[in-house]
Amino acid sequence: METYIKTNDKHLISDLCVETVLNDKNVENVNDKIQKHFACDICSQKFCQKRLLKKHSLTHTKEKPYSCDVCGKGYSLKRNLNVHHRTHTKEKPLSCDICGKGFSQRGHLTTHYRIHTDERPFFCDVCGKKFSQRGNLASHYRIHTDEKPFICVVCGKKFSQKSVLKVHYRTHTNEKPYSCDVCHKDFCYRSHLNVHHLMHTQEKPYSCDVCGKGFSQKDNLATHYRIHTDEKPFSCDVCGKKYSGKSELKVHYRTHTNEKPYSCDVCHKDFSHKSLLNKHHLMHTQEKPYSCHICGKRFSQKSNLDIHYRIHTDEKPFICDVCGKKYSQKGVLKVHYRTHTNEKPYSCDVCHKDFSHKSHLNVHHLTHTQEKPYSCDVCHKDFSQKSNLTVHLRTHTNEKPFSCDVCGKNYSRKDELKMHYRIHTKEKPYSCDVCHKDFSQKSNLNVHHRTHTKEKPYSCDVCGKGFCQRGNLASHYRIHTNE
C-alpha cells in the first residue's frame, strides 16, 4: 500500500515501501534525511551522497586512479574508463532508433539525434548562426575573434580548430591514412578520397544551368558559376589581386611568402604548387603520354600538347589589349605586357639588376659566374647559352634559315630578321626620353643618347681623341695610317 504523508512545508513524500502511517517523529527523520547534503569545499557544489562527492573531488585533485590496461590512459572515474574501453573493443551498445547507427557514448547518440530533428540549440550571439553542438559553436566564435589557439610545433602555423591542426600535421609527416579500395591510392584527407572515388564512378551529380557542364562536387559548380558572372570575391590583402576561388588565392599568397610546401622525393626540389611537382616528376620518369596526331611529337602534359597544336593551326587566341599583338600562349602574352608596364619582377641577388624575363636573369647570372658550358666543336669558342652556340654554328655553315617575306633577304638569326622588318614597316619602337626622337634599333638609341650625355667611350690610342661611336673611331684611325 502506498502511503502519503503531509508535512509542515506542505510537500508530499511518497514512499512505496512504507505500509503504515508514520508518526510525527518519523516524519521529522524523513525530512532530515532528504535535506541532508554533502558540499564540495572547493567549488561548493552539493551532492546527496558522500560517494558522489568523493568522485567529484578527483576533478580538483587531477587524480586518475583508473587506468586503461591497453593504452595506459588514466581516468578519474571508472565509468569514463568503461566508455574509453569501447574505443579498443569497437563496442557500440547505443543505437539510433531512426537510422540504426551505433554509438559508444550516450552523449554522441544525443548529439546525433539532432541530425534527424534538425535541432540546433546553440546559437552565435554575434551573427545568429545556429549549431547542434556546443563545440561547433565554440569553434565558430573564433571566426569573429580571429583566435587561433592551436599552433603547429613544426612550422609555427596557427589554427582555430584542433582537428584542422591534426590534419595539417600530415603535410609534415606525409601520413596518408585514407586509401582507395579500387586503385589503392592513398590520401591524407577523407574529403580527397571521396572526390577521388568519383573518378571511378564517373558520377557528376551537379550541373551548370547556364552551359550544362557537369561537376562531381557542389563547391566546384559554385566556383564554375563565377566564370559566367565574372565574380571574384577573394582578394589578396598584400597586392589586392582578386580571385574567383579561395584555393587560387591560397596558392597566390605563396608568391608573397615564397612558401614551397611540396618537395620532390627524388631530387628534393621544392614547389609552391602540387601541380608543378607532378609535372616535375615527369622529368625523372621521362614519361610522355600525349602525342600530336599531325607530327607525332610527344608531350608529358596535355596542356603542352594543346599549345603545340597551335603551331599547326596558327591559332593565336591571346591578344594584347594595348597594342593588339596576338600570341598562342597566355604566358607569353603576360610577359609581353611588361614591355608596356616596364615591370621587372626578377632581380639579380649579386648586383640587384632587374629583369622582365626570368630567362634573362638566368643568362645574366652567368656573367657573374663566368660559366660557359657550351663549346663549338669547330673553333672551340665557348658560350653561356645553348641558343647562342646554335646561332654561332651558322657562321661556319653559312646557314640563314630566317627569310623576309617582303624582299626575300635571308638572316641567320631571328632577331636580325625582326629588326630588318622595321625597314618595311617603318616601325621605331625605341624613343629618346630627352628629345623624343624615335629609333628602329635599341643600339641606335644608345648611341644617340651620347649626344645628350657627351659620353665618348671610344678613344684613339695614338692621339687620345674621343668618339661616341666605334665607326667614327675607325674612320679617324685612317688619318694616322694614311689609309
C-alpha positions in Angstrom: 0.0 0.0 0.0 1.3 3.5 -0.9 1.3 6.0 1.9 1.3 9.8 1.6 2.5 11.9 4.5 1.7 15.6 4.7 4.5 17.7 6.2 4.5 21.1 7.7 6.1 22.5 4.5 3.1 21.2 2.5 5.4 18.8 0.5 4.1 15.3 -0.2 6.5 12.5 0.4 5.8 9.2 -1.4 7.3 6.0 -0.1 6.2 2.8 -1.8 7.9 0.7 0.8 6.1 2.1 3.8 2.8 0.3 4.5 1.8 2.0 7.8 1.2 5.7 8.6 4.3 7.2 10.3 4.0 9.3 13.4 5.3 12.9 13.7 8.7 11.8 14.8 9.2 9.6 11.8 8.2 12.5 9.5 10.9 14.7 11.0 13.5 11.9 10.5 12.5 11.6 6.8 12.7 15.4 6.3 16.1 15.5 7.9 17.4 12.7 5.6 16.0 14.4 2.5 17.5 17.8 3.4 21.0 16.4 4.3 23.6 17.1 1.6 27.4 17.0 1.1 29.1 20.1 -0.3 32.4 20.4 -2.0 34.7 22.7 0.0 36.5 23.9 -3.2 33.6 24.8 -5.6 30.6 24.4 -3.2 28.8 22.0 -5.5 26.3 19.9 -3.5 25.7 16.1 -3.6 23.1 13.9 -2.0 25.6 11.1 -1.4 29.0 11.1 0.1 30.4 8.7 -2.5 29.4 11.2 -5.3 31.3 14.0 -3.5 34.3 11.7 -3.3 34.2 11.1 -7.0 33.8 14.8 -7.7 36.8 15.7 -5.6 39.0 13.8 -8.1 38.3 16.5 -10.7 40.1 19.0 -8.5 43.0 16.8 -7.5 43.5 15.6 -11.0 43.9 12.2 -9.5 43.3 9.4 -12.0 43.2 6.0 -10.2 41.6 4.1 -13.1 44.0 3.2 -15.9 43.4 1.5 -19.3 45.2 -1.8 -19.5 45.5 -1.5 -23.3 46.9 2.0 -23.8 47.6 3.2 -20.2 45.4 6.3 -20.4 44.2 7.4 -16.9 40.7 8.4 -15.7 39.3 9.8 -12.5 36.0 7.9 -12.8 35.5 4.2 -13.5 32.6 4.9 -15.8 34.8 7.1 -18.1 37.3 4.2 -18.3 34.5 1.8 -19.2 33.4 4.1 -22.0 37.0 4.5 -23.2 37.4 0.7 -23.4 34.9 0.8 -26.2 37.4 2.6 -28.4 39.6 -0.6 -28.3 36.7 -3.1 -28.5 34.8 -1.1 -31.1 31.7 -1.8 -28.9 28.7 0.5 -29.7 25.9 -0.5 -27.3 23.8 2.5 -28.1 22.0 2.8 -31.4 19.8 5.4 -33.1 16.2 4.1 -33.4 15.7 6.1 -36.6 18.7 5.1 -38.8 20.2 2.3 -36.7 23.7 3.9 -36.4 25.6 2.7 -33.4 27.5 4.8 -30.8 29.8 4.1 -27.9 28.6 7.0 -25.8 25.2 8.3 -24.9 26.3 11.9 -25.4 27.2 11.1 -29.0 23.9 9.5 -29.6 22.1 12.5 -28.2 24.0 14.8 -30.5 23.4 12.5 -33.5 19.6 12.7 -32.9 19.7 16.4 -33.8 20.5 15.4 -37.4 17.0 13.8 -37.6 15.2 16.5 -35.6 17.3 19.4 -37.1 17.5 20.7 -33.5 20.2 23.4 -33.1 20.1 24.6 -29.5 23.3 26.6 -29.6 23.4 29.9 -31.4 26.1 32.6 -32.0 25.2 35.9 -30.4 27.2 37.8 -33.0 25.8 36.6 -36.3 22.9 34.4 -35.1 24.1 31.2 -36.8 22.8 28.0 -35.0 24.6 24.8 -34.2 23.7 21.3 -33.0 26.8 21.0 -30.8 28.4 23.3 -28.3 31.9 22.5 -29.6 31.0 23.7 -33.1 29.7 27.0 -31.7 32.9 27.4 -29.8 34.9 26.8 -33.0 32.6 29.2 -34.9 33.2 32.1 -32.4 36.9 32.1 -33.5 35.8 33.4 -36.9 34.7 36.6 -35.2 37.6 36.8 -32.7 40.2 35.6 -35.2 41.6 33.4 -32.3 43.9 30.6 -33.4 45.0 28.8 -30.2 46.3 25.6 -31.9 49.9 26.0 -33.2 52.0 23.6 -35.3 55.2 22.8 -33.4 57.0 22.1 -36.8 56.3 25.3 -38.8 54.5 27.6 -36.3 51.3 27.9 -38.4 48.2 28.7 -36.3 44.8 27.1 -36.5 41.4 27.9 -34.9 40.5 24.2 -34.6 42.4 21.3 -33.1 41.1 18.9 -35.8 42.5 21.1 -38.6 45.9 21.2 -36.9 45.8 17.4 -36.7 45.2 17.2 -40.4 47.8 19.9 -41.1 50.5 17.7 -39.4 50.2 15.2 -42.2 51.9 17.7 -44.6 55.0 17.3 -42.4 54.7 13.5 -41.7 53.3 12.7 -45.2 50.8 10.4 -43.5 48.0 9.2 -45.8 45.5 7.2 -43.7 42.7 7.0 -46.3 43.1 4.5 -49.1 41.0 3.9 -52.2 39.6 0.4 -52.2 39.6 0.4 -56.1 43.1 1.5 -57.1 44.7 1.6 -53.5 45.9 5.2 -53.9 46.4 6.9 -50.5 45.2 10.3 -49.3 45.8 12.4 -46.3 42.2 13.8 -46.3 39.0 11.8 -46.3 37.4 14.5 -48.5 40.1 14.0 -51.1 39.4 10.3 -51.1 35.6 10.9 -51.5 36.3 13.2 -54.5 38.7 10.6 -55.9 36.1 7.9 -55.8 34.0 9.9 -58.3 36.8 9.3 -60.8 36.0 5.6 -60.7 32.2 6.1 -60.8 32.3 9.0 -63.3 29.4 10.4 -61.3 28.8 14.2 -61.8 25.5 15.0 -59.9 25.9 18.8 -60.1 25.4 20.6 -63.4 25.6 24.2 -64.5 22.2 25.6 -65.6 23.9 28.1 -67.9 26.3 25.9 -70.0 25.2 22.4 -68.8 28.7 21.4 -67.7 28.7 18.6 -65.0 30.6 18.5 -61.8 31.3 15.9 -59.2 31.4 18.4 -56.3 28.9 21.2 -55.4 31.7 23.7 -54.5 33.3 23.2 -57.9 30.0 24.1 -59.5 29.8 27.2 -57.3 33.3 28.2 -58.4 32.4 27.5 -62.0 29.4 29.8 -61.9 31.8 32.7 -61.4 33.1 32.2 -64.9 29.6 33.3 -66.1 29.2 36.1 -63.5 32.9 37.2 -63.5 32.6 37.3 -59.7 35.9 37.4 -57.8 35.1 37.5 -54.1 38.6 36.5 -52.8 41.1 39.4 -52.6 44.8 39.3 -51.7 45.4 41.6 -48.7 49.0 42.2 -49.9 48.7 43.2 -53.5 44.9 43.5 -53.9 44.7 40.9 -56.8 41.2 39.2 -56.9 40.3 35.6 -57.5 37.2 33.6 -58.1 38.3 30.7 -56.0 39.7 30.6 -52.4 42.2 27.9 -53.4 43.5 30.1 -56.1 44.1 32.9 -53.6 45.8 30.5 -51.2 48.2 29.4 -54.0 48.7 33.1 -54.9 49.8 34.0 -51.4 52.8 31.8 -51.8 54.2 34.3 -54.3 54.5 36.7 -51.4 55.6 34.3 -48.7 57.8 32.2 -51.0 56.3 29.1 -49.4 57.0 25.9 -51.2 55.3 23.1 -49.3 55.6 20.4 -52.0 59.0 18.6 -52.3 60.3 16.1 -54.9 61.2 12.8 -53.3 63.9 12.2 -56.0 65.9 15.5 -56.2 64.3 17.3 -53.2 63.4 20.4 -55.3 60.6 22.4 -53.6 57.5 23.7 -55.3 54.7 26.1 -54.4 52.0 24.2 -56.4 51.3 20.5 -56.3 50.6 20.5 -60.0 54.1 21.8 -60.6 55.5 19.0 -58.6 53.5 16.5 -60.6 54.8 18.0 -63.8 58.4 18.0 -62.4 58.1 14.2 -61.6 57.7 13.5 -65.3 61.3 14.8 -65.9 62.5 11.9 -63.8 60.3 9.3 -65.3 60.7 10.7 -68.9 57.0 9.7 -69.4 55.3 11.5 -72.4 51.8 10.1 -72.7 50.4 12.8 -75.0 51.3 12.8 -78.7 50.5 15.1 -81.6 48.4 13.3 -84.3 49.9 15.6 -87.0 53.6 15.4 -86.5 53.9 12.7 -83.8 55.8 14.8 -81.3 55.2 13.6 -77.7 54.5 15.6 -74.6 54.4 14.9 -70.8 51.5 17.3 -70.3 48.2 17.7 -72.2 48.3 21.5 -71.9 51.7 21.5 -73.7 50.1 19.4 -76.5 47.2 21.8 -76.8 49.7 24.7 -77.1 51.7 22.7 -79.6 48.7 22.2 -81.9 48.6 26.0 -82.4 51.8 25.7 -84.4 49.9 23.7 -87.0 46.7 25.8 -86.8 48.5 29.2 -86.4 45.9 29.9 -83.7 46.7 32.9 -81.5 43.8 33.4 -79.1 45.6 35.7 -76.6 45.5 39.4 -77.7 47.3 42.4 -76.1 44.6 45.0 -75.3 47.3 47.8 -75.5 48.9 47.2 -78.9 46.7 44.4 -80.4 49.6 41.9 -80.8 48.4 38.2 -80.7 50.0 35.2 -79.0 49.5 31.5 -79.0 50.2 31.2 -75.2 48.8 33.1 -72.3 52.2 33.1 -70.5 53.9 34.8 -73.5 51.2 37.5 -73.5 51.7 38.0 -69.8 55.5 38.5 -70.4 54.7 40.8 -73.3 52.6 43.1 -71.1 55.8 44.0 -69.3 57.0 45.9 -72.4 54.1 48.3 -71.8 54.3 48.4 -68.0 58.1 48.3 -67.8 57.6 45.7 -64.9 60.8 43.9 -64.0 59.9 41.3 -61.3 63.2 39.3 -61.4 66.2 40.8 -59.6 69.8 39.6 -59.5 70.9 38.8 -56.0 74.5 39.8 -56.8 74.2 43.2 -58.4 70.5 43.8 -57.9 69.9 44.5 -61.6 66.2 43.9 -62.6 64.8 41.9 -65.5 61.4 41.4 -67.1 62.1 37.8 -68.0 63.4 35.0 -65.7 65.4 33.6 -68.6 67.2 36.9 -69.0 68.1 36.8 -65.3 69.4 33.2 -65.6 71.6 34.4 -68.6 72.7 37.4 -66.6 73.8 35.3 -63.7 76.4 33.6 -65.9 78.2 37.0 -66.3 79.0 36.7 -62.5 79.9 33.0 -62.6 81.8 33.3 -66.0 80.4 29.9 -66.7 80.3 28.9 -70.4 79.2 25.2 -70.6 78.5 25.1 -74.4 81.5 24.8 -76.7 81.7 25.0 -80.5 83.3 21.7 -81.9 84.6 23.6 -84.9 86.5 26.6 -83.4 86.1 25.7 -79.7 84.6 29.0 -78.8 82.6 28.8 -75.5 79.1 30.1 -74.9 77.0 30.6 -71.8 73.8 29.6 -73.6 73.0 26.8 -75.9 70.9 29.1 -78.2 74.0 31.3 -78.7 76.0 28.2 -79.7 73.3 27.2 -82.2 73.4 30.7 -83.8 77.2 30.7 -83.8 77.4 27.4 -85.7 75.7 29.1 -88.6 78.8 31.3 -89.1 80.5 28.0 -90.1 77.7 26.6 -92.1 76.6 29.9 -93.6 73.0 28.8 -92.9 70.4 31.6 -93.0 67.1 30.0 -92.1 65.1 33.2 -91.5 63.8 34.9 -94.6 62.0 38.2 -95.1 58.6 37.6 -96.8 58.7 41.1 -98.3 62.1 41.3 -100.0 63.4 37.8 -99.6 66.5 38.7 -97.8 67.9 35.9 -95.5 69.3 36.1 -92.0 71.0 33.6 -89.7 69.2 35.0 -86.6 65.5 35.6 -85.9 66.2 38.9 -84.1 68.1 40.2 -87.1 65.1 39.5 -89.3 62.8 41.2 -86.8 64.9 44.3 -86.9 65.0 44.1 -90.7 61.2 44.1 -90.9 61.2 47.6 -89.4 62.7 48.9 -92.7 59.5 47.8 -94.4 57.0 48.8 -91.6 58.8 52.0 -90.6 58.4 50.9 -87.0 60.5 52.7 -84.5 59.7 51.3 -81.0 62.6 53.0 -79.2 62.2 56.6 -78.2 64.7 59.1 -76.6 63.4 60.3 -73.3 65.2 63.6 -73.8 64.3 64.8 -77.3 61.7 62.1 -78.1 63.4 61.1 -81.4 62.4 57.5 -82.4 64.7 54.7 -83.5 64.2 51.2 -85.0 67.0 49.7 -83.0 67.9 49.9 -79.3 71.6 50.1 -80.2 71.0 53.2 -82.3 69.1 54.8 -79.4 72.0 54.1 -77.0 74.5 55.8 -79.4 72.1 58.7 -79.8 71.9 59.2 -76.0 75.6 60.0 -76.0 74.8 63.2 -78.0 73.0 64.4 -74.8 75.4 63.0 -72.2 78.6 63.9 -74.3 79.9 60.5 -73.4 82.8 59.3 -75.7 83.7 55.8 -74.7 85.9 55.1 -77.7 89.3 56.9 -77.8 92.2 56.9 -80.2 95.3 55.2 -78.7 97.6 57.4 -80.9 96.3 61.0 -80.2 93.8 60.3 -77.4 90.8 61.9 -79.2 87.4 60.5 -78.0 84.4 59.3 -80.0 80.9 58.4 -79.2 80.7 55.7 -81.9 83.1 52.8 -82.8 82.6 53.6 -86.5 83.8 57.1 -86.1 86.9 55.9 -84.3 87.7 53.5 -87.2 87.3 56.4 -89.7 89.6 58.6 -87.6 92.4 55.9 -87.5 92.8 56.4 -91.2 94.3 59.9 -90.6 97.2 58.2 -88.8 97.6 55.3 -91.1 97.2 57.3 -94.3 94.9 54.6 -95.5 
